[in-house]
Amino acid sequence: MPVAVAAPLISSVQKLVLYETRARYFLVGSNPAETKYRVLKIDRTEPRDLVVIDDKHVYTQQEVRELLGRLDLGNRTKMGQKGSSGLSRAVSAFGIVGFVRFLEGYYIVLITKRRKMADIGGHAIYKIEDTNMIYIPNDSVRVSHPDEARYLRIFQNVDLSSNFYFSYSYDLSHSLQYNLTVLRMPLETLKTETTQTRQESFDIFEDEGLSAQGGSGVFGICSKPYEKYVWNAKLLEAVRTAIHRDWLLYIIHGFCGQSKLLIYGRPIYVTLIARRSSKFAGTRFLKRGANCEGDVANEVETEQILYDASVMSFSAGSYSSYVQVRGSVPLYWSQDISTMMPKPPITLDQADPYAHVAALHFDQMLQRFGSPIIILNLVKEREKRKHERILSEELVAAVTYLNQFLPPEHAIIYIPWDMAKYTKSKLCNVLDRLNVIAESVVKKTGFFVNRPDSYCSILRPDEKWNELGGSVASTGRLQTGVLRTNCVDCLDRTNTAQFMVGKCALAYQLYSLGLIDKPNLQFDTDAVRLFEELYEDHGDTLSLQYGGSQLVHRVKTYRKIAPWTQHSKDIMQTLSRYYSNAFSDADRQDSINLFLGVFKPAEGKPHLWELPTDFYLHHKNTLSLSQTRQSYTYWWTTGVLKHLPLPFDEVTCAENRRKLTVKKLHKYEEEIDIHNEFFRPYELSSFDETFCLAMTNSTRDFMPKNVGIDPSPFTVRKPDETGKSVLGNKNNREETVLQRKTAASAPPPPSEEAVSSSSEDDSGTDKEDEGAVSQRSTPVKVTDAGDNTKITENVVQSTKDVYGVNLSDIPSEDDLAIYARFVQLGQSQHKQDKGSQQFCSKHTLDKVINLIPISSFSQDNIYEVQPPRADRKSIEIFHAHIQAGRGNMQLLGRDDFLMYREYIRNRYM
């Protein structure tokens, strides 16, 4: 079945301006080129209700100016009065977070500052930097309430400028595998969807020349977001059906980081995206286990995306991703923090003999990820007093019960491993054991890549590659199943285990793109150090959100190479986490409940701060009985088992097609033109905006600065031999300066002036500590000739250390003869002047060697270059250009006509 040409739909509302009158708010949104506009009208005369009107008409710039002019004129107190404007500009923004109401009227929350954090195939991902919350009703109709200000403070305790992300063209709530799988839907399916969802606004060029036979039509696709990871779903609920989808901006909470891995100049972007679940969300001791709907606490989906940044296209580029999940143990359990103990006792709140809540949780995972579901349980197995082992015993019983009803090939895989016990043992290496587990996990689940296997895997076959699982097709590979890692808190141990699995998957991803010869990565390489730094930032961010402090135990801790100062930092992080859990978590939990709409203030109901617990808010079955009862044996959703191991959400079926919005567009339409979205040729851009994404670079930040170092990011370095440590340590820095100087100069040692001048040529970090002199550089100041000999012996390294090869003392006679001829050629070339050139034309120099050019040019050297011959097509284009200048125009082709018509429509209509 033929695959359609499809592209993600790009939101046409990326710049917003809020205009204000006494009776209305007018929100004007435009695309980046400011050629298409939409207008929202918000009523300010309603004290409690939200009235938003969207005419769903696309305006031009001229039409919007005329509309605003008429509004300004019509809202003045006196006709023709210019002193008091009837329409005032309130605020500029980049998107709508949503609308919220407490006890008075509605507020609108707008994004006023953003920062670009990552780029995936030209699709920008932004972080919210600042927001503005504006009260909608005017003062004349406002009905005051004494508790409104307190609810407003609680709502604003959720810091929207801290790790909230959005994108105008890329669905962050779904994985890369889902987003690209949707774009590869069969042609007939998209044709059916297009007939059902016609364009909302009238277009004079609609469907003209866009037939499937013409080949110029492109399907624009927008999928329904996965609401589990959307944090403003409740804030947009009141207007979702009333306004155009371009106004709806879905935000996620978690982490987003991107680094550049340079492989001999080839840019490979490594991106890490963590999506925190908005269901059963909260803080460490206040949210444990799962709720009645199968949503667990601290559930985070982490996706690592790898792609070649030299090709910016989802259809032509090379993209790969791997997804894993962390989350609390899916049982009814909690910890009582009223005792003020560092480790409160674990309590099982409800008996669940038929694993009802675990069944709901794993049913969600089967729908989203397919099979197999692999559980890596890192809690303690042996304890003097039963504490964490309570969870392990119950989880084993739940998995055993659920597996007896699943087919054996799709059974849930349970891997228990007491990580704390292995850490204390001196005979066991924790990361080696984790690496074995990671290899087995990645082999079972596979990973996603959007292109078929490279030819290099056929030329250099690898045993591990042939054993890789997942779904293999002609268009690439799909990840089927997922690893679910948990400890008690899902913070320190979980992050290290996820790093090891991600490191193993990264090796397979690099191998699938033909960048390494074997799917294996070693520690202390630039690539792994870059990846480890990403994962530490990822772990610190998630730990702050859930636990109140950064990571206590890091990868270096488990490698047992952490510096002695790390122990004091660990103690401080432990104290910070304990303080946050004891004193500030309750307020943070109230803010999250109010922001996510779990609690809705209302007259006659207890206030949020009056509730003794929020248990009834998160467990719906305590307030009303469910009308449908789930089967104890067939615990999965209907249709899921039929498509395994593929995830049900990615299967082409009627239920999934209803989640898509499909439009038939021209290939030059702005809504699908990612080239215009990324480069923005119609927009006056600045350097600050163009180069705002300053990502970590493997060559600049991790590769050693020594001369003769292998530039490959897959070469194992010494533990202290990185770009950061060399530039950060004065002793290492000055040693590097001396190495550079001695490698490029003769045996006599450099003087003090030479060392200082070479320091100035290094990076700006060297200049900061230029006045400081370490013990290593003090011998350079000695000027005695006898001491100089000793200095040379100490400072000058062997050629093997500097260049990586041994140079022989005496060259061979053949090498000397070649070198002499080369010197003679150079002398003869440089001595040529006008007179000598005339002499050379008459007299042949016997001593000059005639060299044969090996380039594509017939004759070239450093003084003269002969341009290559133009091909026939280029000559025809040039002649057509000359004829056009003389007034002889040629007939336009079909593509030229369509491009001109698109330009006219964007510019004048």
N, C-alpha and C positions, 0 to 999 in steps of 0.2 A: 504494500500500500504506500503510495507516495506521501512524503512528509511535506507539510506546508512551510512556506517562508514566513516566519513569525518573529516578532520582537516585542519586548516589554513596552507597555504604554507609559509615557512620561507625563507626569502631572503638569498641567499648564498653569497652575497657580503656585508660584514660587516667590513672588514679591507681593506683599500686602500693604495697603495703606488704609487706616481707619479714619473716616471723616465723621464729624459729629454735628448734629443739630439738636435742638431741644426735644424734638419728638422722635428722631431716628438716629441710628448709627448706620453708616454706609461703608461696607468693607469691600474695597476694590482690590482684586487680585489679578496679577498679570504673569505672563511667562517671562523668562530672563531677557528676551529680545524686545519685550514690551510692544509686541504686535497683536497679541490677543488678550482680551480683558474679560473678566466676569465680575458681577456685582451682587453682593448680598445686602438685603435691607433688614435691619433688626429694629423691632419696635421698642421704644423706651417708655411708652405710656402704660404698659402693663406692669403692675407692681410685683406680681408673683409668677406669671406665665411667661414662657419663652415663645416669641413669635418671630420666626426667621423666614424671609421670602427670598427665593432664588428663581429668577425668571429663566435661568438656564440658557441665556442668550450669550453668544460670543460677540463682544464689542471690539471695534477698532480703537486706536488711540484717539482719533478725531471724535468719534462718537462718545467716548468717555469724557473728553474735555467738554463737549457740548452738554452732556448730562450733568456734570458737576457744576458747570456754569449756570444752568437752569436751576439747580437745587440751591446754589448760593443766592441767586437773584430772588427766588421764591421764598426763602426763609429770612430775608432781611426784614427788619421791623418796619421800614418805610421803603417804598419803591424808589429806586435810584440812589439810595443812600449808600455811600462807599465807605464810610467810617467804620461801621459795625458789620462784619461779614456774617452772613447767616449760616455758612458752612465752614467749619474750622477743622484743620488737620490734627488728629489726636495722637497717633502713634504709627510708626512704620514697623513691619514685622515680616517674618519668613514662613509663618504657618500658624494654624490653629491647633492648640492642644485639646481644647474642648470647652464645654459649658457646664457650670456646676451651680447648684443652689443649696443653701443651708436652711435658714428660717425666714429669710427675707426674699429678695429677688435673685435673678440669675447673674453670674459673673461669666465673662469670657476670658480665657487664658490664651495669650498670644506668645509666640517665640520671637523675641526681639534681637537675640544674638545667637549666632551659630558658628561652629568651627569644623572644618573638614578634617575627618579622622582617617578615612580610608577610601580606597578606590577599587572597585571590582569591575573590570572590563569597561571602564569609562563611567560607571554608575557611582556617583559620589555618596558617601555615608557621612552624615553630619552629627556632631554632638551639640546638644542644647547648652548654650553658655549662659543665657539669661532669659527670663520670661516677664511678662507684665499681666497683672490680673486687674481687669477693669469691670466696675459695677455697671450694669446695663440700665436699669430704671433711673430716670432723672429724679432730682431732689423733691420735686413737687408731688410725686406719687409714691415716694418711698415710705414704707411702713417699718418703723424701727423695731428691733427686738434686742433685749439686753444681752442675750447670749450669742448674737451674731459675730461679734468681734472675737470671741474665744474660739468659735468654730473656724473662723478665718485663719487665726494663728496656728491652730492644729493642722489645717490643710496645707499651709505654707511651710510646715516643718518638713514635708517631703521636698527635698532640695532638687528641683528639676534641672539645675545646672550640674548635677553630679551623676554622670554615667547614664544619661538618657540619650538615645540615638534615633535617627530617622533618615529616610531617603525618599527622594521624589520619584525614583524610577525603579528601585530594587526593593523587593519584598523581604524585609529583614525578619519577619516572623517565620519564614520558611527557610529551609536549607537550600544551598546552591543546587543540589541534586533535584529537588522538587522544581525550582524555578526554571532550570534548563530542560527538565523532562516535559514540562508544560509546553515549552516552545517547540517541542518535537512531536506534538500530537499529529495524528493522521489528518490529511487534507480534508477528507469527507466530514470528519468530526467538526472541524472549524467552519466549514461551509454551513453546516446545520446550525451551529451556534450564531453565525453571522446573520442568518435570516431571522433568528428569534430576537436578536438585540440590535436594532437598527440605530443609526445615529440620531441623537436627540435634537440637534439643531439643523436648520436648513442650510444646505451648502450647494452653490451653483455647480460645483464640480463633482457632486456626489455620484459615485458609481460610474463616472464617465471614464472609459478607458481602463477600468479596473477589473475587467473580466479575467477569469483564470487563464484563458488562452493568451491574453496579452502579456502576461508574465511580469507586469510592473506593479501588481497589487501585493501588499504585505499585510498580514494579519497582526493587528495590535492586540496583545493579551494582557489582561489584568486579573489576578486571582484574588479570591477572598482571603483576607489574612487569617492566620491561625490564632484565634483569640486567646489561647492559653498564654501566649507570650506578648500580647498587646496590653500595655498598661493604661491606655486612655480610652479603652473600649466603652466603659461606662460614661465617660465624659462626652463622648460623641453620640451616645445612644439616642439623645433627644432630637438630633438633627440628621441622623444617618439617612433616613428615607426622604427627607425634605429637600436636601441640597445635592448638587452634582458631586460625583465621586472625586473630582479634582480638589475639592475643598478638604476632603478627609485625609488627614495625615496621621498615620499610625506610628506610635513610638514604642521602642522596646527599652528594657532596663537590664543592665548587666555590664558588659565590657566589650570594647572594640579596640584592637591594636593592629598595626601593620608595620612590617619591616621589609627592607629591600635586601635580597640575597644576590650579590653580584658574582656570577660565575664567568670569569674571564671577560667581564664587560657586559654579559647578557643579564638583563634585569629580571629577577624572579621575585614576585611579591608574595610574602608569607603573611596571611591575615588570620587573626584569631577573633572570633565573634562568640560571645557568651550571652545567651538569652535566659533571663530569669523569669520563672513562671509567676504570673499574677494570681494564680489560684493557690489558696492556703499560704499566702505570702506573709512573712513576718520576721521576727528576730529570734535569736538563738534558743533560749529556754522557753519562750512563749509559744513557739511553733515547732512541734515535734511530731514525727510520725505522719499519719495521713488523715484526711477527713472522710466523710461518708461517701464522697463522689470519686474517690481514688486519687485525688490530688495530694501530693506529698509536700512536706516542708523543704525549703532550700533546694528546690528542683531547678537545675540549670542545665541547659543544652549547650555544649561547647562544640564549635565547628572550626576546623582549621582548613583554610582555603589556600591553595597554591596555584599560581598561574604565571604564564610568561607575559610580562608587561610590554613586550615589544610588539604584540599584536592585540589591538583593542577591539575585540569583537567576540560575542558569544558564539557566533557561528564558525568563525575562522580560527579563533584562538584556542589555546590549550589550557584547560581548567581541570582542577582536581580538588576534592574535598573529602574530609573524614569527620564523622560526627560521633560524639560520645556524651553520656548523660551522668550527672550526679544527682542524688536526692536521698532524703531520709528514708529509713527502713519503713516500708509500706504496711505498718501495723497501727493499731490504736495504742499509743504509748505516750508518756509525758514524763517530766521531771519537775518536782516541787521545789521552787526557788525560795520559798519562805524561810527555809532553814538556814540560809546564808552560808551554804557549804560550797567549796569550789567544784565538787562533783556531786550534785544532788542525786539521790537514788532514783533508778529507773522504775517506772510503774506501768504495768499493762492495764489500761483503763477499761477495756471491754474484751470479753471472750469472743473469739471469732473462729469457731471450729471449722467452718466451711470456707475460710479465707475469702470472705466477701469483698473486703476493701482491697486486698492484694489482687483479686481477680479483676476488679475495675481498673486498677492501676496498670496491670500488664496488658489488659485489653486495649487501653489507650496506646501503649507502646507498640503493640502488634499492628495497629492501624497506621501509625506514623512511620515506623521503622521496619516492619516486617520481621522475619525470623532469621537466625535465632536471637533471642534475648539472653544476654550473658550477664549474670550478676557476679560482681567481684566484691565480696564482703570482707572488709579489713578490720572488723572489730575483734576484740580480744577473745580468745578461746579458753585460756586457762587463767583463772583468777582465784585468789584466796577467798574473797567474798564475791559471790555471784553479782555481777553488775552489768557489764556489756554482754555477757554470755546469754542473758535473758533474751536479748533481741535475736541472737544467732539461732537459738533453739526454736523460737517461734517462726522465724523466717524459713528455716529448713522444713518445718512442718507444713507451712503454707505452700511452698514450692513443690513439695512432694505430692500434696493433695491436688494441686492444679495440673501437674504434669500427667497424672494418670488418665486425664480426659483428652489430652492433646496427642496428635500423631507423634511417634517417636522422633521422626526427622525434624519436627518443629518444636521439640520440648525446650523448656527453659533450662539453661545451663547454669549451675550454681558452683562458684569457685570460692571456698572459704580460705582465707590466709591471714593469720595473725601477724600483722606487720610490726606491731609493737614488740612482740617476742623476738622476732628476727633482728630488730634494730638493736636490742640489748645484747644479743649474742655476738661474741668476738669472732666466731668461726664462720659466720654466714655473711654474705654480701647481699644487702637488701635489694640493691638495684639490679644485680645479676638475676636474682630470682624474679623480680618484676619484669625484666626483659624477656625471660622465658614465657611468662604469662602473656605479655604483650604480643609476642610472636604468634602464639596459639590463637589469641583473640582476633588479631587482624587477618589471619588466615581463614578464620571462620566467617567473618563479616564482609571481608573485602573492603573496597573503597570506591569512590566515584571518580571517574575520569571521562571527559566528553569526547574522546577520540579513541580510535582503535589502537591496539598495542603497537608500539614502535617496532620498526624493523630491527633495531639494535637488540631487542629481546630475542629475536630469532637468530641473529648473528652470534650473540653471547648469551645462550640460554642459561637460566639459573633454576636450580631445583626448587627453591622457595617460591619463585614466581609461578611455576606450574601447579603448586599446591594451593594457590590463593583461591579463596571462596568468593562469594558474591555472585551477581548475575552478569554474565559476559554476553555482549551483543556485538553486532557489526559496527555500531556507532560508538562503542566504548564499554565501560564497566559501571555497574550500579552497586552501591553498598546495600546489602540486605541484612537486617538485624542491627543491633547496637550493643555496646558495652555499657552497663549501668554499674557505677562504682559508688560504694558508700562505706563510711565508718560511722561513728556516732554523730559527730558534728558535720561531716562531709566538708572539711576544710583542709587541714594540713596533710594528713595521710592521703586523702582523696586526691589532692592537687598533685602530689608527687607521683601517685600511680597513674593519673591521667597524663602527666608529662611523659612518663615512660612509654605509655601506649601511643601517645601522639608522636613521640620521637620515632618509634617503630613504623607508624603509618607514614610519617614524613619521608622515610627512606624509600618506601614503596612508591610514594607519589613522585619523588624525584626520579626514580628508576623508570616509571611509566612514561614520563615526559622525555626520556632519553638523556638525562643530565648526569647520571652516575652509572657506572658499569655494573654495580652490584647493589641490591636493596639492603644496604647496611650502612649505618652511620656510627662513628666513634665519638666518645666524649672528647672534650678539649679541642674540637674543631670549631672553626668560625661559624659554621652553619648551626651546630648544636648549641653553641653559646648564645647565638642570636635567638634561637628557639626557646632556650631556657629562660632568657631575660623576658621574652614575651609571656611565657607561662607564669613567671613569678609576678609580673604586673597583673596578670589575669587572676592569680590566686590572692594577691593582696587586696585587689578591688572587691572580689566576691566575699572575702573574709571580713572586710570592713562593713559591707552591706548587711551581712547576716550575724557576724559575731562581735562587731564593734572594734576590732583591731586588725592589724595586718597578720600575715602568716607567722606562726611561732616556729615551726620546723619547715625548712626549705630543702631543696634538692641537695644543696651542699651539705646540709646537716646529715642527710642519709648517706651521702658519699663519704662522710667523715673527713671533709677537707675544709670545713668552715673555720674561720679564724677564731682565736680565743675571745675576741671582743663580741662575737655573735652571742655568747651565752648571756651576757648582760642585756643585750637587746631582746633576747627571748624572754627574759624575766620581765622586762618592761612591757612587752607585748601581752604577756600573760596577765599582768596587773591591769593593763588598760582594758583587756577583754573582760576581766572580772568586774571592774568598775562599771563598764558600759552595761553588762548584763544585770547588775544589781540596781542601778540608779536611773538609767536613761532608756532602757529597752521598752518600758511600759508606755512612755510617751511616744516613742517611735512606732510602736505597734498601733496606737490609736491613730496616728497620722496615716499609716498605711491603710488601715481599715476605712478611714474616711475618704482617702484619695481614690481607692479602688472601688468605692461604692458598696463595700460590704455592709457598712452602716450608713443609713440615710436618716438625717435628722427630720423630725416631724413634731408638730404640736401634739401635746398629750402623751408623748412617749418619753421614757427616761433618756437623759442626755448621755452622750458617749462616755463622759468621765464618771457617770454614776453607775455604770455597769460593773458588777463584781468580776465578770469574766466575759470573754468574747467567744466562748465555746459554742453558744447557740447561733452565733452569726455565721460561723464557718461550717457547722453541721446542720444542714437543712432538715434532715430527717428527725431532729428533735422538736421541730415546730409543726410538722405536718407529715402524715404517713404517705409513702409513695404508692401510687395507683398500680404500678407494675412491679412485679417481683422478679429478680434475675434468677435464672436457672442455676442450681448448684453444680450441675455437670457441664452444660453447654454455656460456659461463662463468657464466651467471646461474642462480639457483635456479628450478626448475620452477614455473610459474604466475605468476612476477613479470612477465614480458613481456606476458602477456595482459591485465593490468589497468592497465598504464601509460597515461597519466601518473600515475594515482592510486597512492599507496603501497600495497603489498600488505598491510602490517600493519593498514590501516584498512578493508580490503574485507570485506564480510560473506560469510564462507565457513566451512566446517566446521572448518578448522584454527584460525582466529581465534576461533571460538565456544568452542573448548575452553579458551581462556585466560581465560574469563570465569566469574565466580561470580554467579548471578542468584537473587534471592529475591523472592517476592511478599509485600508488606507492606501494612499499612494506612497511609494518608497521615499519620496522627498518630504513627506509630511513631518511637521515638527514633533508630533506626538510620539514618533518612533525613531527619530533621527538622533542617535546617540552621539554622532560626530558633532552636531550643533550643540547638543547638551553639554558635552565635555569641553570643547574648544571655544564655543560661543563667539563666532566670528562677527556677529552683529552687535556685540556688546563692548563698550569701552572698558577694558580690564586694566587692573593695576598689578604691579609685581607682588604686592603683599597678598593679593587674592590668588594669583596664579601659583605662587610658590608657598602657600600657607601650609601645605602638608610636608612637614620636615620629619620624615620617618628615619628610623635607625637604619644605618647602612653597614653591611658586613665588612666592606673594604675600609671604610673610614673609621668605624668604631671598634672593630674586632681584629682585623688583620695586623700583625706586627709591622712596625715601621722600619725594621732592620733591612739592610741591603742584602740582596740575594735570597730573600724568603720566597718560598713557593706561594704564589697568589691564590691558589685554589682554596676555596672555603671548606674543603673536605680533607685538608691536611691536618694531622694531629699536631697541636702546639704544646709547648710547655705550659704548666698551670698558670705561670705569671707572665706569659708571653702573648699578651693581647694588646690591641691598640689602646684600650682604655687604661690598662695598668702601666704601659710604657709611658704614656703621656701624663698619667696621674702621679707617678712616683719620680721624685727628683733624681734619685740615684740611677734608676733605669733610664730616665730620659737623657741624662748627661752621658751615660754609657752608650746610648744609641747615637748621640751626636759624635762621640769619638769614633765609633765604628764607621759612621758615614765618612768621616774625615780621613781616617786611615785607609779606607778602602779606595779612596779617590786620589790619594796623594802619595808622595815618595816616602821611603822609610823614615827620614827625620821627623821628629814629633812636631805637632802644630804648636804655634805660639798661643799666648793667651788671647790675642786679638783675633786669631783665626777661629778659636773655639767660640768666642762671642759672636762673630759674624755668622758662623754656621748656625748658631741658635736662632738668629733672626730669620733665617730662611725656613725654619720649621713652622709648625702651626702656632696659632695664637696662644695655646696653652703654654708653650715654651716661653713666650715673652713675659708671662705673668711672673714667673720665678726666675727671671734672668739674672737678678742680682745675687741670688743664693748660690753658693758654691759648696758642693758636697765633698766628702773626703776623696771620692774617686777622681775628682778633677784637680785636686791640689797639686799633684806632681807635675802638672803641665806648666805651672808657674816657675818652676826651677829652670835656670838658664845655664847651669854649668854643663860643659860638654861631656864630662864623664858621667854625669847623672842622666844625660839625654839618652845615652846608649841603653841604660837600664830601663828608662821609661819606654823606649821603643820596644824592648823585649816584653814588657808587661802589657802595653796597650795594643800593639799590632797583632792581629789574629792571623791564623793561617788562611790561605786562599780557600781551603776546603770549608772553613767556618763561614767565610764571607760570601763566596760565590757558589758554594755547593760542589765545586770540582777542584781537582788538584792540577795546578799548572806546572809543567816540567821546567826545569831550570834552563836548559839549552834547547832551543827549537831545532828541528831537523834542517838539513840543507835545502830540501825541497820547499819547506815552509819559508825559509829565509829568502829563497829566490823569488817566490811568489810575492812576498812582502816588498822586496826591492823593486820589482816591476810595478807594483801598485803605487809605491812612493814616486817612482819616475813618471808614471802616468799623471798623478796628481800635480807634480811640479810643472809638467808640460802644459796641463790644462789651465792652471792659474796664471802662467806667464804670458798667456795670449793677450795681445792688444791688437789695435787696428793694423799696425805694421806687420806683426807676426802672423795675423790672420791672412793678409795678402801673401806673405811668404809661404804660408802653409798651403795656400791654394796652388802655388806654382811648384813647390818642392815638397816631396813626400818625406815625412819624418820617419826614418826607419825605427827609431826607438819608441814611437808611440804605438800602442797596441790598439788594433781595431776591434771594438767590442760589438757583439751582435745584440740588438735590443730583443728583450723577451716579453715586453708588455704588448697590449693590444694596439698601441700606436706604432706607426711605421718608423718614426724617429723621435726620440725624446731623450733629454738629459736635463741637468739642472739649469741650463741656460736657454734651452729652446724646446718647445713642445709643439708638435703638429696635431691639430684637432682631428678627431676621428670623422669618418664620413657619415653623413646623415642618411637614414634609411628613406625609403620611398614615401612612407606615410608622413614622416616629419616634413619632407619637402612639400607634399601636397598641402599640409596645414599651413606652412609658411606662405606658399603661393596664394592660398585662399585668403590669408590675412592681408597680403599686398593688394589683392583684387578688392577686398572690402574697403581698404583705405582709398581706393580710386573710385568707389561708388558702385562696383559690380558685385552685388550681393548674391550669394548662393541660396538655394532653397533650404529651409531649416528641416532637420530630421525630427522624428517623433519625440525623442528624448530631449532635444533642444526646445521644442515647443512646450513640453510639459514642465521643464525647468523654468522657462520664462514665465509661464502662467503661474507657477508657484511663487515666483518672485513678486509678480504683480499683486497677487492676492495677499501676501504677507506685508507688502509695502503700502498698498493703497486701500485695501478693503477691510 
